[in-house]
Amino acid sequence: MEKFMSLRLFRSTARVSAMTGLSRITGLGRDIAFAQLLGGGMFADAFFVAFRIPNFFRRIFAEGAFSSAFVPVYSEFETEGGDLRAKIFLELILGRLSLILLIVTVAGVLGAPILVNILAPGFQNDPYKFQTTVTALRYTFPYLFFISLVAMAGGILNTRDRFSIPAITPALLNVCLVLSIIFFVPIFENPTIALSIGVLIAGFIQLGFQLPFLRMEGRLPLPRIRANLEKDKVAQEGAKKVWNLMLPALFGVSVAQLNVLINTILASFLVTGSVSWLYYSDRLMEFPLGVFGVALATVTLPALASHHNKQASREFSETLDWSLRLACFIAIPASVGLGILAQPLIMVFFQYGEFNALDTTMAARSLVAFSYGLFAFILIKVLAPGFFAIKDTKTPVKAGVIAVVVNIVFSLALIQPLQHVGLALSTSIAGYANAILLFFWLRKRAIYVPMRGWLTYLCRIMLAVLVMGFILEYFGNHLTNWNELNMLWRVVSIIQWITIGTAIYLLMLYFTGVRFWELMRKPAGY
């Protein structure tokens, strides 16, 4: 890969990471407010289930199956089709996607009791908790309609190298929910309902935020269902290609999201608070995953699709190699640091108001289990676009199916001895199964050919991580009494240890010969 290409990708990734990081920070602020208001009790469990269900469908229609099918085909139109064909293509996609979303949204609102029965069957033991969840779901489910269109708009902007706008858009949800806590919760007797209304408002605002940027790019389509003119034929074929690619991807992403839903279903049978403990620990795990993993995937997919459309197989493999190197550079130390500092992180961010010391201990245990899988989750974000870019949505399905089977087997085996921690651990194990299969199949089909120097590179990273981990564990955990610190000193201490850990890691890499700027130029040996 040429140096300017690596530098461009690095800068794009850095911009997306910065914007995503800002969004995740506002998300942490939102979750801190949740913890203080709801703690780990009944209202928290009800809201998190009501919010998780539309999020499940969002990831299927929007961020998962649709995006993986839409971006490569749209990239082809941008490269070869011309403005008119690209415009007609977008209009057809928007019209048909909107119709599907409308049908699903209406069905979800009407069938809310059925969905809660299926996805949180343990709630039936508490009629008030069950009814609260159903009512909340009827407010949150229409969020699916808006956020899926937001994802389409984001795909258009990403393909045109406008990465920052889609990356910052999720922050609007967090802002709306914090404002809901301030303005709606005092009005409503039930805080779960107040927050659910905030979710619906956020979807409308997020979509409205992106529309002016689409207009600036000349890519603000008007929906149409059918293409009648002969000149629309190419766009019509492109739209059909998206739906044909989306069907296997839909199944694949559904399979992947089943891991989350399986955890929710099983956790609903455990003690009250289990759903919430998994939610809070998952949110902290999602921070590095979103900032780095999603950012890499967002930037890598359009670049890989462009290389594939130009039949540039060497550049395709080099781009994937670069992404994997950067993923390892970030994900391995992040996994170790997250696991070691799990207890103080939960304490710093969430132990306020209704969220007590027991909640902290329980959430920290599941965070440790999730941290084991963070490396795998980030690798999946990088490896899967290698298939999506070549319009192969079936292979990730195979990996996803096997991963779900692994998750179910380990969940059933571990839930009894480890309770909610076993569910988190099974998710991590399934993540490694998924990542290993994706890597193996990329290599087997010669889609990805690793460059030289990987063994040395990984050994240097592992050595640096071992030193960092030892210092964080011994000094950060054993010699720091987090329980005796007040809120201010907890925040200061966690920032201090994260900074120290990062500095030690980078210094050790420097001493072993790894240079950060090497990730911005062509690796030797190609």
N, C-alpha and C positions, 0 to 999 in steps of 0.2 A: 504494500500500500504506500502510495507516495506520501511524503511528509506533509504536504499541504492538506491532503485528504484526512490524515490522522489528526492534524491540528484542528481542522474544521469539525470533525466528529467530536473531538475532545471539548472544544468550545461549546458546541451544541449540547453535549452531555452536561457540561458544567452549568450552562444556563438553565436547563431543565431541572438539574439537581437543586440549584439555588431556588427556583420557583417552587418546585415540589417540596423542598425543605421548609420554605415559608408556609406553604399550605399545611404541612405536617405539624409545624409548630403551633399554628392556629388550631389544628386538630387536637393537639395535646392540651392546649388551653381549654378547648371544649370539653375534653374528657375529665380534666381536673374539675371543671364546673359540674359535670355529671356526677363525679365521685362525691363531691361535697353535698350535692342536692339529693342524690339517690342512694349513694353508698353501694352496698351489695345486696339490697333487699328486693322485695317483690316488685316495686315500681321499676327498678332497674332491669330486672329480668324481663318484665313485660315489654319495656321499650326496646331493649336490645333484640328481642325476638321479632318484634314488629318492624324494626328497621332492617334486620338481617334478611328478611324474606324479599323485599323489593331489591335489596342489594344483590341478592343471589341472581335474580332475573336480570338486573342491570349488568352484571358481569357476564351473563350469557349473551344478551342481545347487544350490549354496547362494547365493553372493554375487552370481551373475549372473542366470541365467534364472529360477530359482525366486523369488528376492527381488523381481525386477522384476515378476513376475506376481502374487505373493502379497500384497505390501503394498497395492497399490491396491484389490484385491478385499476384503481384510480390513478396510481403512479404511472401505470402504462398509458392511460389516457392523457395525462399531463405531458408525458414524454413524446408520444407519437400521435395522439388523436386530434389535437387542435382544440382551441377554446370552445367552439360551438358544440363539438361532440362531448367534450368534458362537461359542458353546461347541461346538455340534455341527459347525459348519464346521471349527473347529480340529481336532477329533477325526478327522474324515474326512481332512483334509490330512495330519495326523501319521501315520495308519495307512497311507495309500497311499505317502507319501514314504518311510516306514521300509521298506516292502516293496521298493520300487524300489532303495533304497540297499543293502539286504541282498543282493539279487541281484547288483548291480554290484560290491559288495565281494568276494563269493565269487568272481565271475568274474575280478576283478583279481588276487586272491591266487593262484588256480590258473593264470592266464595270464600271470604275471609275466615269464617268459622271452620270451614273444611281445611284450609291451609294451616291454621293454628292447630287443629286436631292432628294433622299429619306431621307437622314439623316441631311441635312442642306438646306431645301427647301427655306428658307428665303434668301439664298445667290443668288438666281436667280435674285433678284432685282438689283444686282451689277455684271454685266458680268465679269469684271476684277477679282473681288474677287472670283467668281465662277470658272473661268478658272485657277486661281492660285491654288485653292484648289484641282481641278482635277489633275493638273500636279504634285503637291506635293504628292497626294495620290498614283500616279503611282510609285513614288520613295519609299514611306513608306510601301506600301502593302507587298512587298516581305519580309519585316522584319518578318512578320507572320511565314514564312517558317522556318527561322533560330531560332527564339525565341521559337517556339513550340518544336523543337528538343532540345533546351537548357532546356526546362521544363522537357522533358523526361529524359535527362541526370541528371537533378537535382533530379528527383524522384528516380532514381537508387542510387545516392549518399546518399540521405536522408535515404533510406531504409537500407543502410549499415553504418548508423551513421556518415556519412561525411557531416555534416550540414553546415559547414562554407563556403565551396566552392560555393554551389548554392546561399547562402545568399549574398555573396560579388559580384557575377557575374553582377547583375543589375548596379553596380557602373560603369562598363565599358561603358554602354550606356551614362551615364551622362558625363563621360570623353570625349567620342567621340563627343558629341554635343557641349561641351565647346570648343573643338579643332576645330569643324566646324565653330563656331562663329569667332575664331581667324584666321583660314586659308581660309575657303570657302566663308564666307560672303563678304570679300573685293573683291573676284573674281566675284561673281554673283551679278547681278543687283537686283535680288529679294531675300531677306534674307530667305523667306519661302522655296524656292527651295534648298538653301544652307543647311539649317537645315535638310531637308528631305533626302538629299543624306547622311548626317551624320548618320541618323537613319539606313539606309540600311547597311552602313559600320559597324555600331555597332553590328548589328545582326550577321554578319559573324565573328567578333572578339569574341563575347560572346560564340558562339558555339565552336570556336577553343580553347578558354581558358579552357573549361571543358573536352575536349577530352583526354589530358594527364592523368587527374585524373581518368577517366574511365579505361584507360589502366592500371594504377597502381592497380586498384581494380580487374583487370581481367574481366571487364564487358564492353568492347568496342565492340559492335556487328557490324556485316556486314548485311546490309538489305537483306531480302528475302521476297517474296510475298506469296509463297506457301510452304507447308510442304508435302513432298512426301513419306518420309520414315515412316515405322511403329513405329520406336522409337521416331518419332516426335509427335506421337498422343497426348500425355499428354500436350505438349507445345501448340499444335494446339487447344486443348480444352480450355487451359488457355487464349489463344489469343481471342477465340470466346467469352469467359466469359467477357473479358475486353470490347469488342465492345457491347455486350449485356447490360452490366452495363452502358456503356457510352451513349447509346441512350437516356434513360430517364434523365441522368445527363446533357446531351447536351441541352436538352430542358429546364431543370431546371436552368442551368447557363445562357442560353440565356435569360430566363425570368428575372433573376436577373440583367443582364447587360442592359436589356431594360430600367431600371430606369435611367441609365446614358445616354442612347441614347434619351430617351424621353426628358430629360433636354436639351440635345444638339439641338434637333429638335425645341422645343418650344423657346429656347433662341435665335435661329437664326432669329426669328421674332421680337425680342426685339431690343432695341437700340444697335448700334455698341459698342462692349466692353463687352456685357453680357456674351458671351461664354468665354471670357478671364477672367472676374471676377470670374465666377464659377470655371474655371480651377485653378486659383491661390489659391482660398480659399480651393478647394478640395485637392490641393497638400499639404497644411499645415495640413489639417485634416488627410490626408493619412500618415503623418509622424509618429504619435503615433500608428496609425492603423497598419502600416507596421512593425514598430520596435517591437511592442508587440503582436498585434493580429495575424499577419501572422507568427511571430516566434512561438507563442504558437501552432497554427494550424500545422505548419511544423513539430514540434517535437511530438505533440500529436497523429497525424494520424498513423504514423508507430507503435507507442507504443500501441495504441488501436487495430490496426489490428493484432499485435502480440498476444495480450491477447485474442482476438476473435478466432484466429486460434488455440490457446491452450485451448479454452473453459473455460477461467478464467474470469467468469462474475463478480466476486467480485473485482478483480484487475482492470477490465475494468471500473467499476463504480467509483472506487477510483481514477483512473487516470483522469477521466472526472471531478470528484469533485475537485481534486487538481487544474486542469486547470481553472475551473470556479472561484475558490477562488483567484488564482493569477490574473485572468482577472479583477475581481472586485477591487482587491487591486490597480491595475494600472489604469483601464479604468475610474472609477468614478472621481478621482481627475484630470485625464487628460482632461476629458470632461469639467469640471468646469473651470479649468485653461485656456484651449483653448478659451472658450467663453469670459471670463473676459478680457484676454489679446489680443483679436482678433485684435483690431485697432493697438496697438503698434507692434504686430507681423508682420502684413502686412507691416507696415511702415518700420520696421527694415530690412525685407528681400527683399522687392520689390520696394519701393518708390525711384527709381533712374532713370536717363535718361528719356525715353519716358513715364515711369509710374508715373503719377502725383497724386496730393492730391485727386482728384475726384475718380481716380481708387482705391486708398487706401480705401476711405470711402465705396465705393460700394463692393469691395472684402471683407472688414471686416464685412459688414452686412451679406453677405452670409456665411462667416466663422462662425459667431455666430449661424446661423441656422444649419450648418453642425455639430457644436459642440454638439448640443442637441442630435444628433444621434450617436456620437462616441461610447458611451457605448454599444449601440445595435449592432453596426457594429463589435465590438470586440467580443461580445457574440456570434454572428453568426459564426465567425471564429473558435470558440471553440466548439459550439454545433453541427454544421454540420458534422465534422469528426466523431461524435458519430454514425451517420447513415452510412457514407461512409465506416467506418471500418468494419461494419457488412454486407457490400455489398448491402445496401439499398440506392439506388440513387433516388427512386421514392418519398419518403416522403419529402425530401428537395424541390422537384419540386412543390409539393402541397403548401408548405409554400411560395415558390418564386412566384407562380402564384397569390396567394392572395395578397402578398406584392406589386406586380406590379399593380394590380387593385387599391389597396389603393393609390399607388403613382400617378396613372393617375387621380383618382378622386380628390385628394388634389391639384395636379398640376394645373388642369383646374380651380379649385375653387380659388386658391391663386395667380395665375399668374397675374391676372388683378390688384388686390389691392397691391400686394407685388413685382411684377415684378420678377427679377431673384432670389430674396430672397425667394419668394414663392416656387420656384423650389427646392432650397436647403432644405427648411423646409419640403416639401413633401417627399423628399428622407429620411430624418430622421424619419418621422412618419412611412413610409413603413418599415424602418429598425427595428423598435420596433415590428411591426406586425409580421415580419419574425422571430425575435428572440423569441417572446412569443410563437408562434406556435411550433417552434422546441423544446423549453423547455417542453411545455405541452405534446407533443407526445413522447418525451424521457421518461418522467415520467409515462405517461399512459401505455406504453409498458414495464415498469420496466427495461428499458435499463440503466437508471440512477436512483440511489437511493441516495438522499442527505444524507450526514453525519450530525451528531448533531452539534449544535452551529451556524447555519447559521444566525439566527435572531440577536443574540448578535454580531456576526462578522460584519454584515451589519450596525447595529446601531452604532458601534464604528467607522466604516469607514465614515458614514454619518456625525457624530459629528466632526470628524477630518476635513472633507471636508468643512463643514460649517464655521469652524474657519479659515481655509486656504482661503476660498473664500471671507470672510469678509475683511481680511487683504489685500488681493490682490486688491479687488475692491476699498477699501477706500484709501489705501496708494499708491498702484501701479497705479491706474487710476486717482483718484480725486486729489491727491497731487503731481502728476508728470505731468509736461507740456511737453508732447512728441514732440509737434510741435516746441518748442524752442531749442530742443537738436540737436546737429550736429550728423553726422552718427556714429562717434566713441562712443559718450555718449549714443546714442540710443542702440547700441549693448551692451555696458557695463550695462546699466540699465535693459535691458530685461533679460540678464544673471543673474543679481542680483535678480530680482523679481522671476524668475523661481527657482533659488536656495533657496531663502527665502521661497517661497511657498512650495517647496518640503520638506525643513527642518521642517517647521511648521506642515505639514501633518504627517511626520514620528514621530515627537515629540508627537503630540496629540495621535497618535495610541499607542505609547509606554505608555503614561500616562493612556490610557483607557484599557491597558492590552494586546494589539496585539503585538506579536513579529514576526519580519520578518522571523526569522529562523524557526518559526512554519510551514511555507509553505514548508519547506524542510524535514518534517518528517510526520509520519502518524498521521492525526487528531484523536482526541479522539472520542470514541463512535462507533468504528467499530470493 
